[in-house]
């Protein structure tokens, strides 16, 4: 049985409506703060696609009004499930922009858990968008994705492994300094900008590094703005796999 849902979020972001539009309605822009590798065909009726670890999901662009409104909708599955996203942009004084996001659709039998996960995720993603616009304006990031199963390890054990790997104290507090040394990459030194029971985010001079741990799996969605990104995804995958071994 399907269940309808709707999540609405609103925030004020640094930057002009044009900058916010580039971040939410272009492939390179979305790559710089959200998940996966993204493509957006810039027209109503075009295709928007996200590839995460080889899993490609497509949706149709249902609204395309540059600087004002962008919306997409996935196809309806056999059981009726779908997801729709609407982004509404409005310029504000002082070089800032208001962004309202409406995420709606139909969820499946496990709708309550799915809904709770989506509801918890959006504040984090909007925070990452704000970090991007505030600290890397005019630049686009290269996404780096890694995934490793954590098996039956308790959540506290997985969290402890992550904090050790990032040289962080426990509990992890915003403002703490992080340090990691993935093999083959320069050391990563940065500041924790987000910490909750499921996620840690670290910002450095040339990247936003996000670590997500859920029952049975750990994910990383990094956004790299430095000059040398070749091999970064493989290096972080090796780091994460070794951390959970």
N, C-alpha and C positions, 0 to 999 in steps of 0.2 A: 504494500500500500504506500502511495506517495503522500507527502505532506508539504504544503506550501510554506515558504519562509521568506522573510525580508529582513535585511540588515542595512541600517542607514548610519553612515558616519559622515561627520563634517569637521573640517579643520582649516586653519589659516596657514598658508605656506609662504616662505620667502620666495620672491621672484614674481615676474609678470605673468599674466594669463598665457602669453605666448610660450614662456618657459615651462609652465605647468603643462600646457598642451603637448609640447614636445616630449615631456616625461611620461605622459599617460597614453598618448595616441600614436607613438611611433615605436617600431621595433627596438632600435638602439636606446631610446629613452626608457622603455620598460625594462630592458636588460640591466639598466643602471640602478634599479632599486627593488624590482619585484622578483619573480621566480623564473628560472629556465631561460631559454633562448627564444626570442619573440620576433614575430613578423606581423606587420599590419599593412594591409592594402588600403591606401588612403582614399576611400570612397564609401558611400553607403552601398551596401550590397557586397562589399569586398570581404576578404577573408582575414581574420586575425588568428594567428597560430602561436602556440607555446610548446616548445620541446623540452622535456625534462628527463634527462637520462635516457634518451631515445624514445620516450613516450610522447607522441605528438597529439595535441588536442586542438581542434579547430572550432571556430565560431564565426558567425556572420556579423559584419558591422551593420548595426541597425540604425545608427545615427552618427553623422559625421559633419559637425559644424565647428570648423577650426576656431580655437580660442573660447568656445562656449560649451559644446556638448558632444560627448562621445559615448557610444553604447554598443554592446555586443551581446549575442545570444548563441548558446550552443544548440546543436540539433536536439530534438526530443528523442530520448532513448525508447526502447520498446516498452519499458514499464512506465513511461511518462516523465521520467526525470529530465530536467534541464537546468541550466544556470544562465542568468542574465546579469549584466553589469552596466550601470549607467554612471557617467562622470559628468558633473555639472560644474562649470568654472565661472567665477565672477571676480573681476578685479576689485581690489580694495586700495585704500590710501596707503602711502608709505612704501610703495613697491611690493605689496603683498597681494596674495590671491586666495580667495575662499574656494575650497574644493568640497563638493558634496558627492558622496558615493552611495549608490543604492545597489545592493547585491541581493538578487531575488531568484526565485525559481521553485522547483519541486525536488525534495530529497526522498530517499528510499526508506526502507524499513528501519534502518538504524539512524533515523533522521535526527533524533535528539542529540546523539553524540556528534554527528556531522555538523549540526547547527552550532553546538557549543564550540567545536574546534574552529569553525569559520568566524564566529563572534569573537573568540579570543585572538585570532590571527590578525584581524584588520587593524587594531590600534598599533600593533607592531609594524605592519607594512607601511602604514602612514607615517610612523616615526622614521622608518628607513627612507621614505620618499623625502621627508623634511631634511634628513641628514644629507642626502644627495644634493638637493637644491641649495642648501646652506653652505656646504663645504666643497662641492664639485660643480659649480654652475658653469654651463657652457661646455661641459665635457661629457663623454659617454663612456660607460664602463663595459668591460669584457666580463661576461658571467663565467663563473667556475662552480661546477656542481659536483658534489660527492655524496655518496650514500653508503652506509654500512649497517648491517643487521647487528643488533645488540643481544639477540636471543632472549634467554631467560634472565639476563642480568637485571637486578632491581634498579629502579630509576635512580635511586640515590647513588648507587655504584657507578652508573653511567655518567651522572652529573659530576661525580668526583673525578672520574677519568678525564672529562673535558676540562675541568678547572685545573687539574695538574698539567695537562697538555698545554694550557694557555698561561701557566705560571700565575694563577690567580688564587687569592685567598678564598676561604669559604666562611660565610656566604659571600656570593659575588655581588658587589655593590657597584652602582653606576659611578664612574669616575676612577675606578681602579685601573691600574696599568697592567696590560697583558703583554706577554712575550711568548712567541712560538717559533720553532725552527724546523719547518718542513724540509726534508732532504732535497737538495737541488735548487732551493729558493733562498733569497736573502731572508734574514730573520725578520719576523713581523713584530713590530712594537707599536702599541696603540692604546687607546682608552676605551673602556667599557662604556657604551652609550645606552644599553638596554640590558636588563636582567630580570627574568621572571622564572617561574617553575619549569618552563619548557624551552626557553631561548636565551642565548647570550649574543650580543652584538658588539663588535669591536671596530672602531674607526681608526685608521692610520692616516699618514700623509698621502697615501696613494691607493686607498681601498676601504671598502666596507665589508666586513667579514661577519657572516651570520651563521650561528650554530643552533640547530633545532633538535631536541631529543624527545621522542615520544615512545610509548611502549613498543619495544621490539626493533626500533630503528633510530638511527641518527642521520640527519641530513645537514648539508652545508650549502648555502647559496651565497657565494661571494661576488662582489662587484669590484673589479680591478681597474684602476685608472692610471697605473704606471706604464712605462714604455715597454717593459718586457713581461709579456704574459704567456709566452709559449711554454708549454709544459706545466703550467700552474695547476690545471685541473687534475692531471695525473699525480702530481706531487702531493696535493691535498688529499686525494683518494688514498694514497699510500700512507700518509700521516694518520688519517682517520682509521683505516683498517688496522694499523699497528696499535693505535691507542686502545682499541676495543678487543684486541686479541687476548 
